[in-house]
Amino acid sequence: MNSILPLCGADADVYAGVSIDAARRQLARKFRQRDLDAPELDARIIVGHVLGLDHTALAAHSDRVLTPEEAAGIAGLSARRLGREPVARILGHKEFWGLPFKLNTDTLVPRPETETVVEATLSSLGRDNRKSSVLRIVDLGTGSGALLLALLSELASAFGIGTDISFVALVCARDNARALGLSARASFVVCNYGAGLSGPADLLVSNPPYVACGDIAGLEPEVRDFDPRRALDGGPDGLDGYRAIASDVRRLLAPGGVLALELGQGQLGTVTSIFAPLGLEPVTTRYDLSGIARTLVMRARP
């Protein structure tokens, strides 16, 4: 008979002597009981991370019994997830646009909906036959560098600058650029949006903070408690970031240049009106899987 060793975290759900498959199922059940999103996926990722096994290897070794050290590792990480810490924070990285991005405390976890910014931007450039051109890209408030580096991975002749008010965030972005083999075409500047740049750029992109400060308390704990507040707080109406970008756009954006912005829910009309007096004309709007207008692409007059 196997000895059972109770462990801290996850209410001692995982014990030494339990098989990999049993531990994964126990973990998923506990996550479901706490109404966590994607409990099976989270359980598989956590178990696989601790054991150093991918999805195929987990299935192949499902009957293997966990060692006490492995069980302790799973219990510790599952306790963090039960405390609503996102899996990406626990692991320290997140995939975006099929690329791995390291995270730190000053960077937002990249969201799937932010990929609509990349999609809409590439689509716009494709219509203008500019995808193979030498383009100057600026990502305002780059965080982990996700938007800038995703675009550079698709645009082989482009080079870009990512700005952020946080030096700690830019260290993360620089490390991601290096890991992805893009550091020769990417540089990073500490400043608030475009305040430290002179331009001109062919393409400006940004996922600015767009949550009204009074709404932050009602966000999911994974976001409210673990994402940096400065990456969420868009001021009293959620639009402060867009206004800051608008104040620099004439100086930064080249004639005929493209501006692509991620939007919060219900912000399409208001954000469009902020930029319309600056000579920017809407090109396209991209919607996420929930039907929310998530990306606005505008073009400066030639």
C-alpha positions in Angstrom: 0.0 0.0 0.0 1.4 3.4 -0.9 2.0 5.9 1.9 0.1 9.1 1.6 1.8 12.3 2.4 -0.5 15.3 2.9 0.9 18.5 1.4 0.3 22.2 1.7 -1.8 24.0 -0.9 -4.8 23.0 -2.9 -6.4 21.7 0.3 -4.0 18.7 0.1 -5.7 17.4 -3.1 -2.4 16.1 -4.5 -0.5 13.4 -2.6 2.7 11.5 -3.2 1.9 8.1 -4.6 -0.9 9.3 -6.8 -0.6 8.7 -10.6 -0.1 11.6 -13.0 -3.5 11.1 -14.5 -5.2 11.0 -11.1 -3.4 14.1 -9.9 -4.5 16.0 -13.1 -8.1 14.9 -12.6 -8.2 15.8 -8.9 -6.8 19.2 -9.8 -9.3 19.8 -12.5 -12.1 18.8 -10.2 -10.9 21.3 -7.6 -10.7 24.1 -10.1 -14.2 23.3 -11.4 -15.5 23.5 -7.8 -14.0 27.0 -7.5 -15.6 28.0 -10.8 -12.3 28.7 -12.5 -12.2 29.1 -16.3 -10.8 26.2 -18.3 -10.2 23.9 -15.3 -9.0 20.9 -17.3 -6.6 23.0 -19.3 -5.2 24.7 -16.3 -4.7 21.4 -14.5 -2.9 19.9 -17.5 -0.7 22.9 -17.9 0.3 23.0 -14.2 1.0 19.3 -14.0 2.9 19.3 -17.2 5.0 22.3 -16.1 6.0 20.7 -12.8 6.9 17.4 -14.5 8.5 19.0 -17.6 6.1 17.1 -19.9 4.1 18.3 -22.9 0.5 17.1 -23.6 1.7 14.0 -25.5 4.1 13.0 -22.9 1.6 13.4 -20.1 -0.7 11.0 -21.9 2.1 8.5 -22.5 3.2 8.6 -18.8 -0.3 8.9 -17.3 0.0 5.9 -15.0 3.4 6.9 -13.6 3.3 7.6 -9.9 4.3 11.0 -8.7 7.3 11.4 -6.4 6.8 13.4 -3.2 8.7 16.3 -4.7 6.6 16.4 -7.8 3.4 16.2 -5.8 4.6 19.1 -3.6 5.4 21.2 -6.7 1.9 20.6 -8.1 0.2 21.4 -4.8 2.2 24.6 -4.5 1.3 25.9 -8.0 -2.3 24.7 -7.7 -2.7 26.7 -4.5 -1.6 29.8 -6.4 -4.2 29.1 -9.1 -6.9 28.6 -6.5 -5.9 32.0 -5.2 -6.9 33.3 -8.7 -3.4 33.9 -9.9 -3.4 33.4 -13.7 -1.6 30.4 -15.1 0.5 32.8 -17.2 1.7 34.6 -14.1 2.5 31.3 -12.3 4.5 30.0 -15.3 6.0 33.5 -16.1 5.2 33.3 -19.8 2.3 33.5 -22.2 1.9 32.6 -25.9 0.8 35.4 -28.2 0.5 35.2 -32.0 2.1 31.8 -31.7 5.2 33.3 -30.0 6.4 32.8 -26.4 6.5 35.9 -24.3 8.2 36.2 -20.9 6.2 38.3 -18.4 7.1 40.2 -15.2 5.2 42.2 -12.6 5.1 45.4 -14.8 3.7 43.7 -17.9 0.1 42.9 -18.8 -0.7 39.3 -19.7 -1.2 39.4 -23.5 -4.9 38.6 -24.3 -6.2 36.7 -27.3 -8.4 39.7 -28.3 -5.2 41.8 -28.7 -4.3 39.6 -31.6 -7.1 41.4 -33.5 -4.7 44.4 -33.5 -2.1 42.4 -35.3 -4.7 40.9 -37.7 -6.2 44.2 -38.6 -2.8 45.9 -39.1 -1.5 43.2 -41.4 -4.7 43.2 -43.3 -4.5 47.0 -43.8 -0.9 46.8 -44.9 -1.8 43.9 -47.3 -4.5 45.9 -49.0 -1.9 48.7 -49.6 0.8 46.3 -50.8 3.1 47.5 -48.0 3.8 44.3 -46.1 7.2 43.9 -47.8 8.1 47.6 -47.5 10.7 49.0 -45.1 8.3 50.2 -42.4 8.9 52.2 -39.2 6.7 50.9 -36.4 6.1 52.4 -33.0 4.3 50.5 -30.2 3.1 53.0 -27.6 3.0 51.3 -24.2 4.6 48.1 -25.3 4.7 46.2 -22.0 6.1 42.7 -22.8 6.6 43.8 -26.5 3.8 41.5 -27.7 2.3 43.8 -30.4 5.6 45.1 -31.7 7.4 41.8 -31.8 4.4 40.0 -33.4 4.3 42.5 -36.2 8.1 42.4 -36.7 7.8 38.6 -36.9 5.5 39.0 -39.9 7.1 42.1 -41.5 10.6 41.1 -42.4 11.7 44.5 -43.7 10.2 46.5 -40.8 12.0 47.8 -37.7 10.4 49.3 -34.6 10.5 51.1 -31.3 8.5 50.1 -28.2 7.9 52.7 -25.5 6.8 52.3 -22.0 6.8 54.4 -18.8 8.1 51.4 -16.9 11.8 50.5 -17.3 11.1 47.1 -15.7 8.5 46.4 -18.5 11.1 47.4 -21.1 13.7 45.0 -19.7 11.1 42.2 -20.3 10.4 43.4 -23.8 14.1 43.6 -24.7 14.6 40.1 -23.4 11.6 38.9 -25.5 13.1 40.5 -28.6 16.4 38.8 -28.0 14.8 35.4 -27.4 12.8 35.7 -30.6 15.8 36.8 -32.7 14.3 40.2 -33.3 16.6 42.4 -31.3 18.4 43.8 -34.3 15.2 45.3 -35.5 13.7 46.4 -32.2 14.6 49.1 -29.8 13.0 50.4 -26.6 12.6 53.8 -25.1 11.4 54.7 -21.6 8.8 57.4 -22.0 5.0 58.1 -21.6 3.5 56.9 -24.9 5.3 59.0 -27.6 6.6 61.8 -25.5 10.3 60.8 -26.0 10.1 60.3 -29.8 10.3 62.6 -32.7 8.9 60.4 -35.5 7.8 60.0 -38.2 6.5 56.4 -38.1 4.6 54.6 -40.8 2.7 52.6 -38.3 1.6 53.4 -34.8 0.0 50.6 -32.7 -1.1 50.6 -29.1 -3.1 48.7 -26.5 -3.5 51.5 -24.0 -5.2 51.2 -20.6 -8.9 51.5 -21.3 -10.7 50.5 -18.1 -12.4 53.4 -16.3 -10.8 53.7 -12.9 -14.1 53.2 -11.1 -14.6 49.9 -12.9 -11.4 48.2 -11.9 -12.7 46.9 -8.6 -15.3 44.9 -10.6 -12.8 43.1 -12.8 -12.0 39.4 -12.5 -9.5 38.8 -9.7 -7.0 37.4 -12.3 -6.9 40.8 -13.9 -7.6 43.2 -10.9 -5.2 41.6 -8.5 -2.4 40.5 -10.8 -2.1 42.8 -13.8 -0.3 46.1 -13.2 -2.9 48.8 -12.4 -1.2 51.3 -14.7 -1.8 48.9 -17.6 -5.5 48.9 -16.8 -6.4 52.3 -15.5 -7.7 54.6 -18.3 -8.8 57.4 -16.1 -12.3 58.4 -15.1 -13.8 57.5 -18.5 -11.2 55.0 -19.7 -10.0 57.3 -22.4 -7.0 59.0 -21.0 -4.6 56.8 -23.0 -6.3 57.6 -26.3 -6.1 61.3 -25.6 -2.4 61.1 -24.8 -1.8 59.3 -28.1 -3.9 61.8 -29.9 -1.7 64.7 -28.5 1.3 63.1 -30.2 -0.1 61.6 -33.4 0.4 64.5 -35.8 4.1 64.7 -34.8 4.6 60.9 -34.8 2.6 59.6 -37.7 3.9 60.1 -41.3 1.5 61.3 -44.0 -0.5 58.2 -45.1 0.6 56.4 -42.0 -1.6 53.9 -40.2 -2.7 54.0 -36.5 -4.1 50.8 -35.0 -5.6 50.8 -31.5 -7.2 48.2 -29.3 -10.5 49.3 -27.8 -12.5 48.6 -24.7 -16.1 47.6 -25.0 -18.4 50.3 -26.3 -15.5 52.7 -27.1 -15.5 52.6 -30.9 -17.5 55.8 -31.5 -15.8 57.9 -28.8 -12.3 56.9 -29.8 -13.0 57.6 -33.4 -14.2 61.1 -32.5 -11.0 61.8 -30.6 -8.9 61.2 -33.6 -11.2 62.5 -36.4 -10.2 66.2 -35.9 -6.6 65.3 -36.4 -7.1 64.3 -40.0 -7.3 60.5 -39.4 -9.9 58.6 -41.3 -11.2 55.1 -40.2 -10.0 52.3 -42.4 -11.4 49.2 -40.7 -12.8 47.9 -37.5 -12.0 44.4 -36.3 -14.3 42.6 -33.9 -13.3 39.9 -31.4 -15.0 36.5 -30.9 -17.6 38.1 -28.6 -18.7 40.6 -31.2 -17.0 43.5 -29.5 -15.3 46.2 -31.7 -11.8 45.5 -30.5 -9.5 47.2 -33.0 -9.8 50.5 -34.8 -7.5 51.2 -37.8 -7.2 54.7 -39.0 -5.0 56.4 -41.7 -3.5 59.8 -41.8 -4.2 61.9 -44.8 -1.3 61.8 -47.4 
